């Protein structure tokens, strides 16, 4: 299945493409993204990966704001830094899928 998805993506354009993988926590988005990037590289398409996991607030942020590390609420409130995500996502030349 990964190979078929990679071939379909590669056929969309010979140029740079952005691919987003969305899903629930624990659904396998990161694993799917790694496998898809590898399949695209096998088709001679350069790739670079970016994951929201790279944009989480540090745990000191949770302590400073009184969030715990065990509840769903604490995780949700401290999970991602939306300002940094927007800054990087909209920067010129940013590619959202692949591995460098």
Protein Blocks (a to p, Z undefined) as FASTA:
>chain_A
ZZmmmmmmmmmpmbdcdddddddehilmmmmmmmmmmmmmmnopacddddfklmcccfkl
mmmnopafkbmklmmmmmpafklmmmmmmpghiafbdcZZ
